[in-house]
């Protein structure tokens, strides 16, 4: 199995143009790029997507992904409907320009307004403060997106991300099962799990997602002694063993994409060079 390696756009969000992003990804040997849903550098989505089309084609980027979704954590049915329509319109524009593969998907941030909002309070928000109606309205909206997207060869993967309904693997899979559509699954960003207590160990989280694991985000953190804090670091230097991660992916028959990202300050293009070298080395060692 040869896993395509995807560069998250956050490796090149320090003033680089779309052309520079695509050129750098090609130079470093990435198979694809995960772009943002929208870009403030362009007046319209059409202009943005035209640029993505031009330069991904020019530099031979074969996997094009977008992060985005629908903000539907509300009881306002009209607002939810508008979000679904807006996202479907984006799908139309994107599909006309690039071959879509996986969309990194979100259902809108979810906070308990009565609780603090900081890095230490993620376990108070998202699925941890959700009521059943949050799952129900999210599932309904995603079913509409799913049915509309059947005309396109695209999958949707809920990123396990703090302050969202799908913040951990258990809540993401609950939502996936409620949606009950072939094209909805999970993007397991296990690095985000480091900010929660009592989450499933990595291998169990992968097993839970199983065939519904469409995409992965890989990043790493180093625990800070005595403070309990976490320092973002390179893929090979932190608390998450990505060799074990890949081994487990192979064990469950994973056929999706491996995305890597750099949520830390400094020269992110240098981090991209080192991180892809690490993950390519792991994949080679494991014949993955």
Backbone as a ProteinNet text record, in pm:
[ID]
protein_1_A
[PRIMARY]
XXXXXXXXXXXXXXXXXXXXXXXXXXXXXXXXXXXXXXXXXXXXXXXXXXXXXXXXXXXXXXXXXXXXXXXXXXXXXXXXXXXXXXXXXXXXXXXXXXXXXXXXXXXXXXXXXXXXXXXXXXXXXXXXXXXXXXXXXXXXXXXXXXXXXXXXXXXXXXXXXXXXXXXXXXXXXXXXXXXXXXXXXXXXXXXXXXXXXXXXXXXXXXXXXXXXXXXXXXXXXXXXXXXXXXXXXXXXXXXXXXXXXXXXXXXXXXXXXXXXXXXXXXXXXXXXXXXXXXXXXXXXXXXX
[TERTIARY]
84.8	0	87.5	65.8	140.3	47.2	74.4	-13.4	26.5	-64.6	-34.5	-13	87.8	118.3	74.8	-7.9	-69.9	-5.2	26.7	79.8	-34.5	-49.4	-148.8	-101	-194.2	-161	-91.2	-105.2	-42.5	110.6	168.4	312	351	255.8	285.4	180.9	160.9	69.3	143.5	257.9	340.1	367.1	262.7	272.1	292.9	302.1	323.3	197.7	218.8	109.3	69	-43.7	-86	19.6	78.6	184.3	302.7	344.7	458.3	428.1	306	265.3	276.4	222	222.4	363.9	444.9	583.8	660.6	642.9	712.3	666.6	536.4	485.5	543.8	551.6	608	757.1	830.1	973.9	1002.6	918.5	942.7	887.1	812.9	763.4	630.3	549.8	414.6	325.8	230.2	134.8	14.2	-9.9	-127.4	-116.5	-216.4	-222.9	-364.7	-375.9	-505.7	-513.6	-597.8	-618.4	-730.3	-739.4	-852.6	-975.4	-1090.8	-1218	-1224.2	-1170.4	-1171.1	-1038	-1011.2	-888.2	-918.9	-871.3	-893.2	-807.5	-714.6	-628.9	-700.7	-821.2	-897.6	-1033.4	-1083.8	-1211.8	-1329.4	-1317.8	-1427.8	-1374.5	-1463.9	-1427	-1384.1	-1449.3	-1416.2	-1271.4	-1230.1	-1092.5	-994.1	-1026.6	-942.1	-927.9	-1039.9	-1037.4	-974	-987	-919.2	-767.4	-719.3	-576.5	-531.3	-610.6	-578.8	-572.8	-669.4	-670.3	-544.4	-512.7	-400	-269	-243.5	-110.7	-99.7	-208.3	-199.7	-175.7	-236.8	-214.2	-71.1	-26.9	106	216.4	199.2	305.3	276.3	174.5	148.5	101.8	24.2	-31.5	-154.9	-146.6	-253.2	-368.4	-346.4	-453.3	-483.4	-603.9	-643	-755.4	-730.9	-827.4	-860.4	-975.1	-1014.8	-1068	-1034.4	-1093.7	-1208.4	-1316.6	-1432.6	-1552.3	-1669.5	-1787.9	-1908.4	-1997.8	-2123.5	-2136.3	-2167.5	-2185.8	-2332.1	-2361.7	-2501.3	-2532.2	-2448.9	-2475.4	-2576.5	-2693.3	-2799.2	-2934.4	-3035.9	-3171.9	-3244.8	-3179.7	-3238.1	-3231.4	-3342.6	-3346.8	-3311.5	-3353.9	-3323.9	-3174	-3109.1	-2965	-2890.5	-2937.3	-2873.2	-2889.8	-3008.1	-3036.1	-2944.6	-2924.8	-2838.8	-2693.8	-2650	-2513.9	-2494.5	-2591.5	-2582.8	-2579.8	-2665.9	-2669.3	-2538.2	-2481.5	-2354.4	-2242.4	-2241.1	-2136.1	-2152.3	-2274.7	-2298.7	-2258.8	-2278.9	-2235.3	-2082.6	-2014.7	-1869.4	-1827.1	-1895.5	-1864.1	-1876.4	-1979.7	-1997.8	-1878	-1838.2	-1725.6	-1596.5	-1572.5	-1448.1	-1441.6	-1551	-1551.8	-1534	-1570	-1549.7	-1402.7	-1321.7	-1184.9	-1077.9	-1103.2	-1001.9	-1068.1	-992.4	-1046	-1050.1	-1167.9	-1182.6	-1155.5	-1100.3	-1076.3	-1145.7	-1083.8	-1142.3	-1155.7	-1269.2	-1290	-1277.6	-1186.4	-1174.2	-1291.7	-1381.4	-1514.6	-1540.1	-1617.4	-1654.1	-1803	-1862.1	-2004.4	-2027.4	-1922.1	-1936.3	-1890.3	-1825.7	-1773.9	-1887.6	-1856.5	-1957.8	-1895.4	-1949.9	-1897.2	-2008.6	-1968	-2054.7	-2025.6	-2119.2	-2091.5	-2066	-2097.7	-2078.8	-1945.4	-1862.9	-1735.1	-1620	-1502	-1386.7	-1347.7	-1287	-1243.4	-1093.2	-1016.6	-872	-819.2	-687.4	-629.1	-652.9	-677.3	-697.1	-842.8	-931.6	-1075	-1142.6	-1065.9	-1126.7	-1225.1	-1199.9	-1288.6	-1419.5	-1444.7	-1571.3	-1659.9	-1605.4	-1676.8	-1692	-1734.6	-1751.6	-1846.4	-1808.3	-1896.2	-1920.7	-1833.4	-1845.2	-1957	-2005.2	-2120.1	-2239.4	-2225.2	-2329.7	-2454.7	-2567.7	-2694.5	-2730.8	-2828.7	-2860.5	-2905	-2969.3	-3016.4	-2900	-2783.5	-2666.5	-2628.9	-2629.5	-2600.1	-2708	-2831.8	-2942.5	-2939.2	-2917.9	-2916.6	-2790.7	-2678.4	-2555.9	-2573	-2631.7	-2653.4	-2746.5	-2851	-2945.2	-2875.6	-2797.3	-2727.3	-2627.9	-2556.1	-2455.7	-2518.8	-2635.3	-2706.5	-2742.9	-2782.8	-2814.9	-2690.9	-2578.9	-2454	-2414.2	-2424.5	-2389.1	-2469.6	-2600.7	-2687.1	-2658	-2631.3	-2599	-2466.8	-2371.7	-2237.1	-2224	-2331.6	-2324.1	-2285.9	-2310.7	-2274.4	-2123.6	-2051.6	-1907.7	-1838	-1719.2	-1642	-1561.9	-1628.9	-1566.3	-1614.6	-1524.9	-1559.1	-1543.4	-1610.5	-1605.8	-1557.2	-1461.5	-1401.7	-1403.1	-1469.9	-1475.1	-1339.4	-1277.2	-1152.7	-1181.6	-1109.4	-1121.9	-1045.9	-1123.1	-1066.4	-1138.5	-1063.6	-1120.8	-1223.2	-1324.1	-1432.1	-1528	-1532.2	-1631.4	-1705.5	-1821.1	-1899.6	-1819.2	-1738	-1656.7	-1512.9	-1495.3	-1363.1	-1277.9	-1338.7	-1265.5	-1322.6	-1252.4	-1293.5	-1432.3	-1465.3	-1595.1	-1710.8	-1701	-1810.5	-1814.8	-1696.7	-1693.7	-1763.2	-1737	-1799.2	-1947.8	-1988	-2131.2	-2202.1	-2143.4	-2202.9	-2201.7	-2089.9	-2080.9	-2189.5	-2209.9	-2310.5	-2452.2	-2476.5	-2608.5	-2634.1	-2531.8	-2546.2	-2572.3	-2497.9	-2518.6	-2512.7	-2405	-2380.6	-2239.7	-2221.8	-2092.4	-1982.4	-2019	-1915.8	-1883	-1931.9	-1896.4	-1817.6	-1700.8	-1615.3	-1536.8	-1416.6	-1337.8	-1199.3	-1151.3	-1011	-954.9	-879	-827.6	-703.6	-720.9	-609.2	-575.3	-492.2	-467.9	-383	-312.1	-238.1	-329	-449.7	-544.9	-590.4	-582.7	-625.1	-535.8	-416	-323.3	-378.1	-476.2	-530.8	-651.2	-686.3	-798.7	-748.8	-818	-787.6	-886.8	-841.1	-929.5	-969.3	-896.1	-930.8	-878.5	-929.9	-882.7	-735.5	-657.8	-521.1	-523.3	-413.2	-406	-457.5	-407.8	-445.1	-593.8	-650.9	-793.6	-877.3	-829.5	-900.8	-904	-793.1	-787.7	-883.1	-883.3	-974.1	-1119.4	-1151.7	-1290	-1336.4	-1250.8	-1288.5	-1293.9	-1202	-1203.9	-1214.9	-1309.2	-1326.5	-1379	-1422.3	-1469.5	-1356.3	-1235.5	-1120.7	-1075.8	-1104.3	-1075.3	-945.4	-902.1	-792.8	-728.9	-604.9	-538.7	-466.1	-461.6	-372.9	-267.6	-142.1	-34.4	43.7	55.2	139.7	181.3	269.9	323.1	348	349.9	374	471.9	548	639.7	587.9	561.8	515	622	580.6	672.3	677.9	795.8	806.9	753.2	683.3	633.8	517.6	510.4	404.3	277	289.4	172.9	136.8	216	188.9	241	209.7	252.4	321.8	437.2	513.6	504.4	450.1	444.6	584.7	602	734	721.6	830.3	829.4	761.8	728.1	656.5	733.1	864.3	942.5	991.7	964.8	1027.2	932.1	804.4	708.9	658.7	547	491.4	415.9	375.5	302.2	400.8	395.8	482.5	412.2	452.6	384.1	421.9	526.3	556.5	448	409.2	299.9	169.9	151.4	31.1	19.2	126.9	123.6	106.1	174.7	158.5	12.9	-52.9	-192.7	-281.4	-251.6	-327.1	-317.9	-199.8	-181.4	-258.4	-257.6	-324.4	-474.6	-537.2	-682.7	-718.9	-617.9	-644.8	-678.8	-623.7	-648	-605.2	-691.6	-662.1	-671.7	-670.4	-689.6	-561.4	-565.3	-456.1	-390.6	-260.4	-187.7	-154.8	-210.9	-184.9	-94.3	4.3	90.8	79.9	100.8	84.2	181.9	190.2	291.6	232.1	164	101.9	201.1	306.2	405.6	470.9	521.6	582.7	720.4	775.9	909.2	904.6	1011.2	1024	949.3	826	742	780.2	837.8	883.6	996.4	1080.4	1185.1	1123.2	1019.6	950.7	889.2	833.3	773.5	878	995.7	1104.4	1143.4	1155.4	1194.4	1083	960.4	849.2	818.6	826.8	799.7	913.5	1036.5	1147.5	1124.6	1075.5	1048.9	939.7	826	714.2	744	820.5	861.1	953.1	1039.7	1128.8	1048.7	950	864.7	790.5	731.1	656.2	746	868.8	962.8	1001.4	1030.1	1068.5	959.5	834.3	720.9	663.8	726.3	675.8	529	498.6	360.9	341.1
-120	0	123.7	212.6	338.1	450.7	507.5	610.6	748.7	820.2	958.5	1043.3	1128.6	1216.9	1359.2	1415.9	1545.8	1652.7	1766.1	1879.7	1971.1	1989.4	2085.9	2225.6	2310.2	2445.7	2523.5	2480.8	2558.9	2550.5	2466.4	2473.1	2596.4	2653.1	2765.9	2875.7	2921.7	3032.9	3150.3	3177.9	3288	3387.8	3412.5	3507.8	3446.5	3313.6	3248.5	3256.9	3270.9	3269.1	3124.6	3106	2971.2	2906.3	2984.2	2927.4	2881.9	2963.1	2926.4	2803.2	2793.1	2675.5	2549.5	2555.2	2437.9	2401.6	2502.2	2475.1	2409.7	2460.8	2403.9	2260.2	2235.6	2100.1	2003	2046.1	1960.8	1936.9	2041.1	2028.8	1929.4	1929.6	1844.3	1703.3	1679.9	1545.5	1510.2	1610.2	1583	1539.6	1453.1	1408.2	1500.2	1578	1664.1	1775.1	1862.9	1975.9	1986.1	2009.9	2044.3	2196	2256.9	2401.2	2435.7	2563.3	2612.2	2619.6	2622	2635.7	2767.7	2873.8	3005.8	3075	3180.2	3256.6	3405.1	3478.1	3622.7	3696.5	3626.2	3688.2	3708.3	3651.9	3660.5	3722.5	3796.8	3866.3	3769.9	3659.4	3563.9	3421	3328.3	3187.1	3143.2	3195.4	3157.3	3193.7	3314.4	3355.8	3267.4	3238.4	3152.1	3013.8	2954.2	2819.6	2816.5	2922.6	2931.1	2926	2994.6	2992.9	2855	2790.9	2654.6	2562	2572.6	2488.5	2510.8	2636.2	2668.3	2610.2	2630	2594.8	2450.3	2389.5	2245.9	2167.6	2211.7	2146.1	2171.6	2296.5	2333.1	2255.5	2232.8	2167.1	2019.8	1965.5	1822.6	1773.8	1857	1816	1730.3	1602.3	1511.4	1497.3	1528.6	1520.3	1659.9	1707.4	1840.9	1825.8	1876.9	1867.7	2008	2019.6	2146.1	2120.2	2209.4	2206.5	2305.6	2269.7	2358.3	2281	2336.6	2264.9	2354.2	2315.2	2386.6	2423.1	2545.7	2589.7	2569.7	2452.6	2416.6	2387.4	2435.9	2415.5	2519.1	2517.3	2612.1	2545.5	2592.9	2542.9	2617.6	2714.7	2794	2714.6	2655.1	2568.7	2644.2	2769.6	2849.4	2874.2	2900.9	2923	2796.5	2682	2555.4	2528.8	2555.1	2534.6	2622	2746.1	2837.8	2788.8	2733.1	2680.2	2563.5	2474	2359.6	2407.2	2501.2	2552.8	2619.7	2694.6	2762.7	2661.4	2555.6	2456	2379.1	2347.9	2276.6	2363	2492.4	2583.4	2581.7	2573.8	2561.6	2431.6	2322.5	2195.1	2205.5	2274	2292.2	2364.4	2474.7	2553.4	2472.4	2402.6	2327.7	2210.4	2138.6	2019.5	2053.3	2174.3	2218.2	2245.2	2257.5	2303.8	2201.3	2119.3	2022.6	1888.8	1779.2	1648.5	1639.2	1630.7	1628.1	1487.4	1481.1	1351.1	1345.8	1405.7	1408.1	1552	1584.6	1715.8	1702.3	1778.2	1780.8	1862.5	1797.9	1854	1888.8	1997.3	2046.2	2081.9	2074.6	2108.8	2237.5	2314.3	2440	2428.5	2531.7	2529.4	2521.6	2461.4	2438.9	2466.3	2568.3	2609	2610	2585.7	2611.1	2754.7	2847.6	2988.7	3016.6	2921.1	2940.5	2886.2	2834.9	2776.4	2855.3	2851.9	2923.2	2867.8	2954	2912.5	2935.2	2830.4	2836.3	2695.9	2683.7	2554.9	2446.3	2486.8	2388.3	2347.1	2407.9	2383.4	2311.8	2250.6	2183.8	2075	2012.5	1907.8	1958.2	2088.6	2148	2188.4	2181.9	2228.7	2115.1	2147.3	2044.3	1935.5	1811.2	1699	1689.9	1751.2	1741.7	1829.9	1923.5	2004.5	1983.6	1892	1872.4	1807	1843.6	1776.6	1694.5	1608.5	1518	1594.1	1708.4	1783	1834.2	1856.7	1897.4	1787.9	1663.5	1552	1539.7	1557.3	1539.6	1642.8	1769.8	1872	1858.4	1818.9	1798.3	1682.6	1573.3	1457.2	1491.9	1565.7	1605.8	1689.3	1788.5	1874.2	1793.8	1702.7	1624.2	1524.7	1474.7	1387.9	1464.5	1589.7	1672.2	1696.3	1727.4	1745.5	1615.9	1505	1374.3	1341.9	1360	1326.9	1417.5	1544.6	1636.9	1598.4	1554.1	1526.9	1392.8	1315.5	1187.5	1204.2	1321.1	1348.3	1366.3	1381.3	1401	1286	1253.7	1145.9	1205.7	1226.1	1293.9	1233.9	1232.5	1186.7	1302.6	1289.5	1391.4	1325.1	1390.2	1331.5	1432.7	1398.8	1486.6	1488.3	1604.8	1614	1609.6	1525	1523.5	1645.7	1747.9	1879.1	1940.7	1995.8	2056.6	2163.5	2175.3	2273.8	2247.7	2123.7	2081.4	1959	1933.5	1817.2	1688.8	1685.7	1568.7	1586.7	1621.4	1653.8	1532.3	1419.4	1296.6	1184.4	1072.6	965.6	911.6	903.9	848.8	935.5	1065.8	1153	1163.4	1161	1164.3	1041.3	925.8	803.4	797.2	855.1	862.4	940.2	1051.4	1134.1	1062	996.5	920.1	813.8	742.2	635.5	690.7	808.9	870.3	915.2	965	1009.7	890.4	783.2	657.3	675.7	735.9	753.2	704.6	643	585.9	690.8	812.5	912.5	1000	964.1	1037.6	948.3	1000.4	926.4	1020.7	978.5	1049.5	1084.7	1200.8	1239	1236.8	1134.3	1120.4	1207.4	1318.8	1405.4	1373.7	1272.2	1226.4	1324.5	1413.4	1515.8	1602.1	1627.4	1707.5	1636	1503.5	1426.6	1452.2	1504.4	1530.1	1632.4	1710.4	1815.8	1768.7	1640.4	1585	1477.5	1459.1	1348.9	1236.2	1114.6	998.8	956.9	1002.7	962.5	822.3	760.7	629.1	634.4	532.6	524.3	521.3	560.8	574.3	452.1	334.7	214.9	183.4	209	185	287	409.1	511.5	474.1	423.2	379.4	262.9	167.8	52.6	97	192.5	240.2	298.1	375	436.7	332.4	238.3	127.9	172.2	114.1	144.3	284.6	350.8	488.8	590.6	542.1	631	662.1	784.2	824.4	903.5	964.4	1061.5	1069.2	1112	1132.3	1265.8	1330.5	1443.7	1397.6	1422.5	1384.8	1509.2	1528	1632.3	1584.7	1658.9	1606	1715.4	1673.8	1763.8	1699.2	1783.1	1737.9	1787.9	1699	1743.1	1826.5	1931.8	2016.8	1970.7	1939	1890.2	1991.6	1940.7	2016.6	2110.9	2163.1	2259.6	2193.2	2072.7	2006.2	2058.8	2152.2	2208.4	2120.6	2160.4	2086.3	2181.2	2139.4	2218.6	2154.1	2223.8	2165.5	2138.8	2024.7	1986	1908.2	1852.4	1780.9	1645.1	1585.6	1457.7	1348.9	1347.3	1238.9	1262.2	1378.3	1413.1	1422.4	1400.2	1422	1295.6	1310.2	1203.7	1098.3	1131.2	1035.9	962.2	830.6	747.7	721.5	795	781.5	653.5	587.8	455.7	357	365	281.4	319.9	450.4	499.6	433.9	437.9	380.7	229.2	163	17.7	-18.8	55.9	25.6	55.8	161.1	190.2	72.5	20	-94.9	-216.2	-234.9	-350.5	-350.3	-232.1	-227.4	-215.5	-213.3	-205.1	-65.3	34.3	174.3	199.3	266.7	296.4	445.7	527.8	670.7	749	873.1	967.5	998.8	1024.6	1066.6	1214.4	1295.2	1438.3	1476	1561.7	1608.9	1760.3	1814.4	1958.5	2013.4	2147.9	2214.1	2325.3	2292.7	2398	2461.9	2524.8	2589.5	2706.1	2803	2919.8	2887.2	2982.6	2964	2936.9	2881	2854.3	2726.6	2740.2	2622.2	2545.6	2611.9	2539.9	2442.8	2482.8	2393.6	2276.6	2305	2196.9	2098.1	2150.6	2063.3	1969.7	2023.7	1942.9	1829.6	1860.3	1759.2	1659.9	1708.5	1620	1521.1	1565.6	1469.7	1369.1	1410.8	1316.3	1208.2	1249.1	1152.5	1054.5	1106.8	1016.7	928.8	979.8	896.2	784.1	813.9	712.2	602.9	644.2	548.4	459.5	521.6	447	348.6	390.7	301.6	184.3	214.3	107	2.9	46	-44.2	-98.9	-60.4	-100.3	-58	61.2	110.2	200.9
0	0	0	-94.9	-100.3	-57.6	59.7	113.6	60.1	-4.9	-43.5	81.3	76.5	188.9	153	239	213.8	301.2	241.7	316.1	357.7	487.7	533.8	498.2	459.1	418.5	529.9	655.5	762.1	762.3	675.2	654.1	572.7	501.7	412.7	426.2	547.6	572.6	635.3	579.8	629	516.8	437.2	327.7	190.7	182.8	53.7	-34.1	-163.5	-259.4	-287.6	-354.8	-393.2	-481.6	-572.3	-656.6	-572.8	-478.4	-394.4	-309.6	-261.3	-184.5	-269.3	-389.8	-477.8	-521.2	-550.4	-589.6	-475.2	-354.1	-239	-212.8	-219.6	-198	-299.4	-425.1	-530	-507	-469.9	-445.6	-334	-231.3	-115.3	-132.2	-239.4	-266.9	-206.2	-174	-125.8	-242.6	-212.1	-313.4	-323.9	-220.9	-221.7	-119.9	-121.9	-30.3	23.3	153.1	210.3	224.2	142.5	145.3	243.5	276.4	352.9	262.4	325.6	254.5	177.6	238.8	177.1	202.3	126.3	143.3	138.5	240	244.7	142.3	79	-21.7	-154.3	-166.1	-290.3	-263.6	-361.8	-345.9	-345.5	-419.6	-429.5	-421.5	-387.8	-388.2	-527.5	-629.8	-766.9	-799.5	-763.9	-790.6	-714	-591.4	-509.2	-572	-608.7	-664.2	-803.3	-878.3	-1007.8	-988.6	-884.8	-856.6	-811.3	-725.4	-682.6	-803.1	-892.7	-1012.6	-1095.9	-1123	-1209.9	-1157.3	-1029	-979.4	-932	-887.3	-857	-985.6	-1094	-1223.3	-1271.6	-1261.3	-1310.3	-1240	-1109.1	-1032.4	-1004.2	-1067	-1057.8	-922.7	-851.6	-722.1	-749.1	-718.9	-763.1	-664.4	-537	-437.5	-384.7	-408	-362.9	-260.6	-140.5	-32	16.7	81.3	141.6	281.8	374.1	506.4	512.2	575.8	584.7	635.7	616.1	660.9	674.6	764.5	785.7	933.1	961.8	1100.9	1140.3	1195.5	1219.6	1366.8	1456.2	1598.1	1649.4	1588.1	1621.4	1600.5	1674.1	1654.7	1543.7	1484.7	1375.8	1246	1206.2	1088.1	960.8	952	832.8	821	933.5	932.9	892.4	940.2	903.4	754.5	702.9	560.3	475.3	517.6	443.3	443.3	555.5	563.7	467.6	462.5	371.9	227.2	192.6	55.3	17.8	110.7	83.8	60.6	142.3	126.5	-4.1	-40.5	-166.4	-285.6	-275.2	-381.4	-393.1	-278.7	-282.1	-349.3	-318.8	-383.1	-534.1	-581.6	-725.5	-785.9	-724	-775	-773	-662.2	-648.4	-745.2	-759.6	-844.6	-991.4	-1030.6	-1168.8	-1200	-1095	-1113.9	-1078.5	-978.4	-935.8	-906.1	-918.1	-878.3	-726.6	-670.8	-525.8	-472.2	-352.1	-290	-153.6	-52.2	81.3	127.9	187.2	246.4	397.7	455.8	601.7	654.4	730.1	752.7	899.2	918.1	1051.1	1053.6	1172.4	1185.3	1264.1	1287.7	1360.3	1503.7	1553.2	1690.2	1791.6	1906.7	2010.1	2146.2	2214.5	2344.3	2449.2	2572.4	2686.8	2731	2711.1	2741	2888.3	2971.6	3115.2	3166.5	3075.7	3115	3053	3114.3	3058.6	2921.9	2841.2	2708.8	2696.6	2717.7	2703.2	2675.7	2658.6	2622.2	2726.8	2849.1	2956.2	2973	2894.5	2915.5	2799.3	2711.1	2596	2638.3	2752	2800.3	2856.3	2845.8	2890.2	2772.7	2653.4	2534.2	2432.8	2312.4	2211	2256.4	2233.4	2268.9	2418.7	2498	2643.4	2699	2618.5	2660.6	2567.3	2472.3	2370.8	2430.1	2372.1	2398.6	2276	2290.7	2180.5	2055.8	2074.7	1957.6	1873.1	1933.1	1855.1	1754.1	1800.2	1709.8	1602.3	1642.2	1547.9	1435.2	1469	1364	1278.3	1340	1262.4	1165.3	1211.6	1124.8	1009.3	1038.6	933.5	826.3	868.7	773.1	690.2	755.3	684.3	587.4	620.4	526	399.4	415.7	298.9	213.7	279.5	206.4	136.5	208.1	152.8	28.5	37.7	-75.9	-195.2	-168.6	-277.7	-343.4	-263.2	-312.7	-383.6	-392.7	-461.9	-608.1	-663	-802.1	-818.7	-707.3	-710.7	-639	-683	-620.4	-505	-392.2	-279.6	-148.4	-50.3	83.5	182.4	296.2	401.4	530.2	595	715.4	828.8	938.6	1054.8	1124.4	1129.4	1204.3	1353.5	1424.1	1569.6	1621.5	1652.9	1683.8	1801.9	1893.3	2012.8	1979.4	2066.9	2056	1939.6	1894.3	1795.2	1848.1	1793.3	1832.8	1813.5	1711.4	1674.8	1724.3	1851.6	1905.3	1938.2	1969.2	1998.3	1912.8	1905.2	1814.2	1847.7	1976.5	2014.9	1965	1983.1	1938.5	1786.7	1723.1	1576.9	1519	1577.5	1526.5	1559.9	1672.7	1702.1	1591.4	1552.1	1447.5	1313.2	1280.4	1155.1	1148.9	1257.7	1260.2	1248.5	1305.3	1292.6	1148.9	1082.1	942.6	852.1	874.4	802.5	650.7	605.4	462.6	431.2	314.6	278.3	269.4	232.2	207.4	328	447.5	568.5	664.3	706.6	798	886.5	924	1025	972.1	1013.5	1001.4	1143	1175.5	1311.2	1329.4	1399.5	1435.7	1580.9	1598.7	1735.4	1814.8	1746.5	1818	1902.8	1854.3	1931.2	2058.1	2056.8	2174.1	2294.6	2269.3	2379.5	2478.1	2434.3	2519.3	2601.4	2587.4	2663.3	2759.1	2867.7	2958.9	2935.9	2955.8	2946.7	2807.1	2704	2567.4	2539.6	2435.1	2396.4	2356.4	2390.9	2338.7	2186.1	2124.8	1979.5	1905.5	1939.4	1864	1878.6	1995.6	2014.6	1937.9	1931	1853.7	1706	1655	1515	1493	1585.3	1573.1	1574.8	1660.3	1669.6	1536.3	1472.6	1344	1232.7	1234	1138.8	994.5	922.4	779.7	755.8	859.9	846.5	863.8	877.4	884.1	741.5	695.6	558.3	545.6	653.9	645.7	784	788.9	917.1	916	1030.9	1053.4	1153	1121	1211.5	1252.2	1381.6	1439.5	1577.1	1641.9	1766.5	1869.4	1995.1	2107.8	2205.2	2272.2	2376.1	2511	2605.7	2737.7	2808.1	2872.7	2947.4	3093.5	3144.3	3282.8	3383	3481.6	3596.9	3565.8	3443.7	3412.8	3364.1	3306.5	3248.9	3112.2	3059.2	2927.5	2815.4	2692.6	2574.7	2477.7	2428.4	2333.4	2195.8	2094.4	1960.3	1907.7	1842.3	1794.4	1663.6	1616.8	1488.9	1502.5	1389.7	1391.2	1465.7	1450.8	1508.1	1648.7	1706.5	1833.9	1952.5	1933.5	2040.1	2105.6	2175	2257.8	2176.9	2054	1970.5	1880.6	1885.3	1802.5	1669.3	1566.6	1438.2	1363.6	1406.4	1349.8	1393	1520.2	1569.3	1500.5	1480.3	1411.5	1274	1195	1060	1064.5	1157.3	1170.2	1193.6	1279.7	1310.1	1189.9	1116.5	994.6	898	882.3	793.2	844.1	974.7	1034.2	1007.9	1011.2	990.1	842.3	755	611.8	564	630	593	448.8	372.2	232	202	306.2	287.3	272	317	299	432.8	429.3	548.1	533.6	622.3	621.2	736.6	709.7	817.8	825.5	945.8	964	1067.4	1074	1156.6	1240.5	1347.5	1429	1525.7	1471.8	1558.3	1483.7	1557.8	1494.1	1438.4	1365.4	1309.5	1160.1	1106.3	963.1	928.4	892.7	870.4	743.3	646.3	527.5	565.4	658.3	708.8	784.1	862.3	933	833.5	724.9	623.4	564.1	536.3	479.5	573	701.2	798.5	827.7	835.8	869.5	758.4	632.3	524.6	514.6	543.7	543.7	649.1	765.2	871.7	831.4	783.8	755.1	634.4	536.2	423.4	471.2	566.2	621	692.2	770	838.8	738.8	638.6	537.8	463.4	433.3	365.2	454.1	580.8	674.3	686.8	681.1	701	571.2	458.3	326	309.5	358.8	353.9	233.6
[MASK]
++++++++++++++++++++++++++++++++++++++++++++++++++++++++++++++++++++++++++++++++++++++++++++++++++++++++++++++++++++++++++++++++++++++++++++++++++++++++++++++++++++++++++++++++++++++++++++++++++++++++++++++++++++++++++++++++++++++++++++++++++++++++++++++++++++++++++++++++++++++++++++++++

